Amino acid sequence: MLKVTVQAIFSRAAVLEIETNTPYYADFEYEVYVNHALHMTGNKNVFSLYDLQPDTVYFVRVSAKDGTQGGECHFKTKAESAFLDVMRFHAANDGKTECTACLQAAISACPAGGTVYFPKGRYLTYPLFLTSDITLYLEKGAVLLGASERAKYPVLPGMIIGEDDREISFGTWEGNPIDCFASLITGIGIKNTAIVGQGVIDANAQESDWWENRFVRRIAWRPRTVFLNRCEHVSLVGVTVQNSPSWTVHPYYCKGVEVLDLLIQNPPDVPNTDGFDPESCENVRLLGVKISVGDDCIAIKSGKYYMGSVHHQPCRNLQIRNCLLERGHGAVVVGSEISSGVYGLWVEKCLMKNTDRGLRLKTRRGRGNCSLLTDLHFRNVHMDGVKTPFVINMFYFCDPDGHSDHVRSKEKLPVDKMTPAVGSLECENIVCENCEVAGGFFYGLPESPIERVSMKDFSISFAEDAQPGQAAMMDDFDDVSHLGMLARNVRWLSLENVTIQGWRGEPIQCEGVEHFEQKNVTV
């Protein structure tokens, strides 16, 4: 019997998941019947149903094409208070006529529980601001297309002084409250809002100058494609988000963000275009998401020192399941702006392909003693062509002082308020094929060792023609290849049922490891 579960329900769509033994893709083709009529075929563990009717009961059956297994479920779609077609607000869908005001009028006019509908067409627009308790529904073939003139983008101030001299951050840039342009889709303080459908949100950065002189501030720092600031219960479902000026989807101080069955894609040669960057957020779920970008696929953050100390908000409870993460510097990255800490990360049943690193934790001296990363879990993950599957680097050489003696020194320095800490990492049932640089690279600070790394049912194999490269972005460590596992400054290292194949030199190198447990380790 195939287990089929409903993961999210909207007025005109639903997201379902089937339970299989393989990450992201099922190992069989299936057919989906809705109210006994064939609705779609597929092979992903997570899929969505669209073009449903509000307040309606649906019966769903999923059957393997070979007839070996099947499962079923039922659900009722949410009610809908109003259905507003943007064409009724005189929006143009020719991709040439800018129609920001018309689209914003439809969004602003939509009552609670209503849907703003984008039929097929291309809608050229500057930033749109979301409101609470509505759904944006992008039909297949509908494209929200970012307009190109930088000077016409609103600027979000980095910080203002509100009631009782309280600071309120609107704009942000790489962990600091700094003026930035509003994003193509911007939500500030909204609740219970969803963007759903098979359409495309295209920031169109290649047609502007966003990717030119990217390290130079011009008027303000670059926008994201989707920016959510202090929002609660926001869902992104099914759409494609692409060609971002910088980070693609950026929730900031949010609670309850769900990203389901989404496609995020940017060109492979455009840096600083991360896929998904939750910053100081709680209860975030990524399910069935495919990300293919030129920088980190997922980068979890919680601010630099000022935000971590004055507006302290850790990232808590992040779940990443049945996702496909391709290309880029890292598949799942934590840091380096993590001055408020990260507590509770679960990565399960994910497929990672051709990224520089799989799990990448990066921090350094100067991030603050609230920069604690702990309770991190990787389970049932398959990596193929990932150069270094697992990295914990506490000597990350970012920012203007990243190459300073203080950051790069391998001597034991005094622990102070700027010293970061890394807690526990647990990995289980992991397969890593065609690695190149290192299987595992764990490098803690001598004054603040990594607390615990546990690996169980874990296999690493190297490509024969593997090329040397950086295991981690740190000073004073040469490029390597075929390095099985390195652990320095780790309190507790546990290896059980671990296999390393194709290594050269010493398969497991330990220095400054206080407790080393190994059981059934094959090298």
Residue pairs with C-beta under 8 A, 6 or more apart in sequence:
1 69
1 70
1 71
2 18
2 19
2 62
2 64
2 69
2 70
2 71
3 18
3 19
3 71
4 16
4 17
4 18
4 19
4 60
4 62
4 71
4 72
4 73
5 16
5 17
5 18
5 19
5 73
6 14
6 15
6 16
6 73
6 75
7 15
7 16
7 17
7 46
7 260
7 287
8 14
8 15
8 235
8 237
8 258
8 260
9 15
9 75
9 76
9 77
9 78
10 77
10 78
10 135
10 194
10 196
10 235
10 237
11 52
11 54
11 55
11 77
11 78
11 79
11 80
11 115
11 135
12 50
12 51
12 52
12 53
12 54
12 77
12 80
12 115
12 135
12 137
12 196
13 48
13 49
13 50
13 51
13 52
13 77
13 137
13 196
13 197
13 237
13 238
14 48
14 49
14 52
14 58
14 75
14 77
15 46
15 47
15 48
15 49
15 237
15 238
15 260
15 261
15 287
15 288
16 46
16 47
16 48
16 49
16 60
16 62
16 73
17 45
17 46
17 287
17 288
17 322
18 26
18 30
18 45
18 46
18 62
18 71
19 45
20 26
20 27
20 45
21 27
22 45
22 349
22 382
23 45
23 322
23 349
23 350
23 351
23 380
23 381
23 382
24 44
24 45
24 288
24 290
24 322
24 323
24 324
24 349
24 350
24 351
25 43
25 44
25 45
25 351
26 43
26 44
26 45
28 43
28 64
28 65
28 66
28 68
28 69
29 41
29 42
29 43
29 64
29 65
29 66
30 41
30 42
30 43
30 62
30 63
30 64
30 65
31 38
31 40
31 41
31 62
31 63
31 65
32 38
32 39
32 40
32 41
32 42
32 47
32 49
32 60
32 61
32 62
33 39
33 60
33 61
33 62
33 63
34 49
34 58
34 59
34 60
35 58
35 59
36 59
36 61
39 49
40 47
40 49
41 65
44 288
44 322
45 288
45 322
45 349
46 260
46 261
46 287
46 288
46 322
47 261
47 288
48 237
48 238
48 260
48 261
49 58
49 60
50 140
50 196
50 197
50 198
50 238
52 58
52 77
53 77
54 77
54 78
54 79
54 80
55 76
55 77
55 78
55 79
55 80
56 76
56 77
57 74
57 75
57 76
58 74
58 75
58 76
58 77
59 72
59 74
60 72
60 73
60 74
60 75
61 70
61 71
61 72
62 70
62 71
62 72
63 69
63 70
64 70
79 113
80 113
80 114
80 115
81 111
81 112
81 113
81 114
82 110
82 111
82 113
82 114
82 115
83 114
83 115
83 117
84 106
84 109
84 110
84 114
84 115
84 116
84 117
85 117
85 119
86 102
86 103
86 106
86 116
86 117
86 118
86 119
86 123
87 93
87 119
88 106
89 102
89 103
89 105
89 106
89 109
90 99
90 102
91 99
91 102
91 103
91 106
91 123
92 98
92 99
92 102
92 123
92 124
93 119
93 120
93 121
93 122
93 123
93 142
94 121
94 122
95 121
95 122
95 123
95 124
95 143
95 145
96 124
97 124
98 124
98 125
98 126
98 147
99 123
99 124
99 125
100 125
100 126
100 127
100 128
100 147
103 123
103 125
103 128
104 128
104 129
106 116
107 116
107 128
107 129
107 130
107 131
107 134
107 136
108 131
110 116
110 131
110 134
111 134
112 132
112 133
112 134
113 133
113 134
114 134
114 135
115 134
115 135
115 136
115 137
116 134
116 135
116 136
116 137
117 137
117 139
118 136
118 137
118 138
118 139
118 142
118 144
118 197
118 199
119 139
119 142
120 139
120 140
120 141
120 142
121 141
121 142
121 143
122 143
122 145
123 142
123 143
123 144
123 145
124 145
124 147
125 144
125 145
125 146
125 147
125 184
126 146
126 147
126 152
126 153
126 154
126 184
127 153
127 154
127 181
127 182
127 183
127 184
127 185
127 186
127 223
128 144
128 184
128 185
128 186
129 182
129 186
129 187
129 188
130 136
130 185
130 186
130 187
130 190
130 193
131 190
131 193
132 190
132 191
132 192
132 193
133 191
133 192
133 193
134 193
134 194
135 193
135 194
135 195
135 196
136 193
136 194
136 195
136 196
136 197
137 196
137 197
138 144
138 195
138 196
138 197
138 198
138 199
138 200
138 201
138 239
139 197
139 198
139 199
140 197
140 198
140 199
141 198
141 199
142 197
142 199
142 200
143 199
143 200
143 201
143 202
144 184
144 185
144 199
144 200
144 201
144 202
145 202
145 204
146 184
146 202
146 203
146 204
146 205
146 208
146 225
146 243
147 204
148 204
148 207
148 208
149 208
150 181
150 208
150 209
150 210
150 218
150 219
151 219
153 181
153 182
153 223
154 181
154 182
155 171
155 179
155 180
155 181
155 182
155 219
155 220
156 170
156 171
156 179
156 180
156 181
156 182
156 186
156 220
156 229
157 170
157 171
157 179
158 169
158 170
158 171
158 172
158 173
158 176
158 177
158 178
158 179
158 180
159 167
159 168
159 169
159 170
159 177
160 167
160 168
160 170
161 167
161 168
162 168
167 177
167 310
167 311
169 177
169 229
169 252
169 253
169 307
169 311
170 188
170 229
171 177
171 178
171 179
171 180
171 220
171 221
172 178
172 180
172 229
172 252
172 279
173 179
173 180
173 221
174 304
174 337
175 279
175 301
175 303
175 304
175 307
175 337
175 339
176 303
176 304
176 306
176 307
177 306
177 307
178 221
179 220
179 221
180 220
180 221
180 222
180 223
181 219
181 220
181 221
181 222
181 223
181 245
182 223
182 227
183 203
183 223
183 224
183 225
183 226
183 227
183 250
184 201
184 203
184 223
184 225
184 226
185 195
185 201
185 225
185 226
185 227
186 226
186 227
186 228
186 229
187 193
187 227
187 228
187 229
187 231
187 234
188 229
188 230
188 231
189 229
189 230
189 231
190 228
190 231
190 232
190 234
191 231
191 232
191 233
191 234
192 232
192 233
192 234
193 231
193 233
193 234
193 235
194 234
194 235
194 236
194 237
195 201
195 226
195 235
195 236
195 237
195 239
196 235
196 237
196 238
196 239
197 237
197 238
197 239
198 238
198 239
199 239
199 240
200 239
200 240
200 241
200 242
201 225
201 226
201 239
201 240
201 241
201 242
202 240
202 242
202 243
203 210
203 223
203 225
203 241
203 242
203 243
203 244
203 245
203 248
204 243
205 211
205 243
205 244
205 245
205 270
205 273
206 243
206 267
208 245
210 222
210 223
210 245
210 246
211 245
211 270
214 222
214 246
214 271
214 272
221 246
222 245
222 246
223 245
223 246
224 244
224 245
224 246
224 247
224 248
224 249
224 250
225 241
225 242
225 243
225 244
225 245
225 248
225 249
226 236
226 241
226 248
226 249
226 250
227 250
227 252
228 234
228 250
228 251
228 252
228 254
228 257
229 252
229 253
229 254
230 252
230 253
230 254
231 251
231 254
231 255
231 257
232 254
232 255
232 256
233 255
233 256
234 251
234 254
234 256
234 257
234 258
235 257
235 258
235 259
235 260
236 249
236 258
236 259
236 260
236 262
237 258
237 260
237 261
237 262
238 260
238 261
238 262
239 262
239 263
240 262
240 263
240 264
240 265
241 248
241 249
241 262
241 263
241 264
241 265
242 248
242 263
242 264
242 265
242 266
243 266
243 267
244 266
244 273
245 273
246 272
246 273
246 274
247 272
247 273
247 274
247 277
247 299
248 264
248 266
248 273
248 274
248 275
248 276
248 277
248 293
249 259
249 264
249 275
249 276
249 277
250 277
250 278
250 279
251 257
251 277
251 278
251 279
251 281
251 284
252 279
252 280
252 281
253 279
253 280
253 281
253 311
253 313
254 278
254 281
254 282
254 284
255 281
255 282
255 283
256 282
256 283
257 278
257 281
257 283
257 284
257 285
258 284
258 285
258 287
259 276
259 284
259 285
259 286
259 287
259 289
260 285
260 286
260 287
260 288
260 289
261 287
261 288
261 289
262 288
262 289
262 290
263 289
263 290
263 291
264 275
264 276
264 289
264 290
264 291
264 292
264 293
265 290
265 291
265 292
265 293
266 273
266 275
266 292
266 293
266 294
266 295
267 273
267 294
268 292
268 293
268 294
268 327
269 294
270 294
270 295
271 294
271 295
272 295
273 293
273 294
273 295
274 293
274 295
274 296
274 297
274 298
274 299
274 328
275 291
275 292
275 293
275 295
275 296
275 297
275 298
275 325
275 328
276 286
276 289
276 291
276 297
276 298
276 299
277 296
277 298
277 299
277 300
277 301
278 284
278 300
278 301
278 315
278 318
279 300
279 301
279 302
279 303
279 315
279 337
280 301
280 302
280 303
280 307
280 311
280 313
280 314
280 315
280 340
281 315
281 316
281 318
282 315
282 316
282 317
283 316
283 317
284 315
284 317
284 318
284 319
285 318
285 319
285 320
285 321
286 298
286 318
286 319
286 320
286 321
286 323
287 319
287 321
287 322
287 323
288 321
288 322
288 323
289 323
289 324
290 323
290 324
290 325
290 326
291 297
291 298
291 323
291 324
291 325
291 326
291 328
292 326
292 327
292 328
293 327
293 328
294 327
294 328
295 328
295 329
296 328
296 329
296 330
296 333
296 360
297 325
297 326
297 327
297 328
297 330
297 331
297 332
297 333
297 355
298 320
298 325
298 330
298 331
298 332
298 333
299 330
299 333
299 334
299 335
300 315
300 318
300 332
300 333
300 334
300 335
300 338
300 342
300 345
301 315
301 335
301 337
301 338
302 308
302 313
302 314
302 315
302 337
302 338
302 339
302 340
302 341
302 342
303 311
303 313
303 337
303 338
303 339
303 340
304 337
304 339
304 367
305 339
305 366
305 367
305 368
305 418
307 313
307 339
307 340
308 338
308 339
308 340
308 341
308 367
308 368
308 370
308 371
309 339
309 368
309 370
312 340
312 370
313 340
314 340
314 341
314 342
314 343
314 370
315 338
315 340
315 341
315 342
315 343
316 342
316 343
316 344
317 343
317 344
318 342
318 344
318 345
318 346
319 346
319 348
320 332
320 345
320 346
320 347
320 348
320 350
321 346
321 347
321 348
321 349
321 350
322 348
322 349
322 350
323 350
323 351
324 350
324 351
324 352
324 353
325 331
325 332
325 350
325 351
325 352
325 353
325 355
326 352
326 353
326 354
326 355
327 353
327 354
327 355
328 355
328 356
329 355
329 356
329 357
329 360
330 355
330 356
330 357
330 358
330 359
330 360
330 391
331 350
331 352
331 355
331 357
331 358
331 359
331 360
331 383
331 386
332 345
332 347
332 350
332 352
332 358
332 359
332 360
333 357
333 359
333 360
333 361
333 362
334 342
334 345
334 359
334 360
334 361
334 362
334 373
334 376
335 360
335 361
335 362
335 363
335 367
335 373
335 396
336 362
336 363
336 364
336 367
336 396
336 398
337 367
338 363
338 367
338 371
338 373
338 420
339 367
339 368
339 370
339 371
340 370
340 371
341 370
341 371
341 372
341 373
341 374
342 372
342 373
342 374
342 376
343 372
343 374
343 375
344 375
345 375
345 376
345 377
346 377
346 379
347 359
347 377
347 378
347 379
347 381
348 377
348 378
348 379
348 380
348 381
349 379
349 380
349 381
350 381
350 382
351 381
351 382
351 383
351 384
352 358
352 381
352 382
352 383
352 384
352 386
352 389
353 383
353 384
353 385
353 386
354 384
354 385
354 386
355 385
355 386
355 387
356 386
356 387
356 388
356 469
357 386
357 387
357 388
357 389
357 390
357 391
358 381
358 383
358 386
358 388
358 389
358 390
358 432
359 376
359 378
359 389
359 390
359 391
359 425
359 427
360 391
360 393
361 373
361 376
361 391
361 392
361 393
361 422
361 425
362 391
362 393
362 396
362 398
362 472
362 473
363 371
363 373
363 393
363 394
363 396
363 420
363 422
364 394
364 395
364 396
364 397
364 398
364 402
364 407
364 420
365 394
365 406
365 407
365 413
365 418
365 419
365 420
365 445
366 399
366 401
366 406
366 407
366 418
367 418
367 420
368 417
368 418
368 419
368 420
369 415
369 416
369 417
369 418
369 419
369 420
369 421
371 420
371 421
372 420
372 421
372 422
372 423
373 421
373 422
373 423
374 422
374 423
374 424
374 451
375 423
375 424
376 423
376 424
376 425
376 426
377 426
377 427
377 428
378 390
378 425
378 426
378 427
378 428
378 430
379 427
379 428
379 429
379 430
380 428
380 429
380 430
381 427
381 429
381 430
381 431
382 430
382 431
382 433
383 389
383 430
383 431
383 432
383 433
383 435
384 433
384 434
385 433
385 434
385 463
386 432
386 434
386 435
387 435
387 436
387 437
387 469
388 435
388 436
388 437
388 438
388 439
388 440
388 441
388 469
388 471
388 472
389 430
389 432
389 435
389 439
389 440
389 460
390 425
390 427
390 439
390 440
390 441
390 442
391 438
391 440
391 441
391 442
391 471
391 472
392 422
392 425
392 441
392 442
392 443
392 444
392 450
392 453
393 441
393 443
393 472
393 473
393 474
394 420
394 422
394 443
394 444
394 445
394 448
394 450
394 489
395 407
395 408
395 410
395 443
395 445
395 472
395 474
395 475
396 402
396 472
396 473
396 474
397 403
397 407
397 408
397 473
397 474
397 475
398 473
401 407
403 475
406 413
407 475
408 474
408 475
408 476
410 446
410 476
411 446
412 446
412 447
413 445
413 446
413 447
414 447
415 447
415 448
419 445
419 447
419 448
420 445
420 448
421 448
421 451
422 444
422 448
422 450
422 451
423 451
423 452
424 451
424 452
424 453
424 454
425 450
425 452
425 453
425 454
426 454
427 453
427 454
427 455
427 456
427 458
428 455
428 456
428 457
428 458
429 456
429 457
429 458
430 455
430 457
430 458
430 459
431 459
432 439
432 458
432 459
432 460
432 461
433 461
434 461
434 462
434 463
435 460
435 461
435 462
435 463
435 466
435 502
436 462
436 463
436 466
436 467
436 469
436 481
436 482
437 466
437 468
437 469
437 470
437 471
437 479
437 480
437 481
437 483
438 471
438 480
438 483
438 484
438 485
438 486
439 460
439 462
439 483
439 484
439 485
439 500
439 503
440 453
440 455
440 460
440 484
440 485
440 486
440 487
441 471
441 472
441 483
441 485
441 486
442 450
442 453
442 485
442 486
442 487
442 488
442 490
442 493
443 472
443 474
443 477
443 486
443 488
443 489
444 450
444 488
444 489
444 490
444 512
445 489
446 489
446 512
449 489
449 490
449 491
449 512
449 514
450 489
450 490
450 491
451 491
451 492
452 490
452 491
452 492
452 493
452 494
453 487
453 490
453 492
453 493
453 494
454 492
454 494
454 496
455 494
455 495
455 496
455 498
456 494
456 495
456 496
456 497
456 498
457 496
457 497
458 495
458 497
458 498
458 499
459 498
459 499
459 500
459 501
460 484
460 485
460 498
460 499
460 500
460 501
460 503
461 500
461 501
461 502
462 481
462 482
462 501
462 502
462 503
463 502
464 502
466 481
466 482
466 502
467 481
468 479
468 480
468 481
469 479
469 480
469 481
470 477
470 479
471 477
471 480
471 483
471 486
481 504
482 502
482 503
482 504
482 505
483 503
483 504
483 505
483 509
484 500
484 503
484 505
484 506
484 507
484 508
484 509
484 523
485 500
485 507
485 508
485 509
486 508
486 509
486 510
487 493
487 508
487 509
487 510
487 511
487 513
488 510
488 511
488 512
488 513
489 511
489 512
489 513
490 510
490 512
490 513
490 514
491 513
491 514
491 515
492 513
492 514
492 515
492 517
493 510
493 513
493 515
493 516
493 517
494 516
494 517
494 518
495 508
495 517
495 518
495 519
495 521
496 517
496 518
496 519
496 520
496 521
497 519
497 520
498 518
498 520
498 521
498 522
499 521
499 522
499 523
500 507
500 508
500 521
500 522
500 523
503 523
507 523
508 521
508 523
510 516
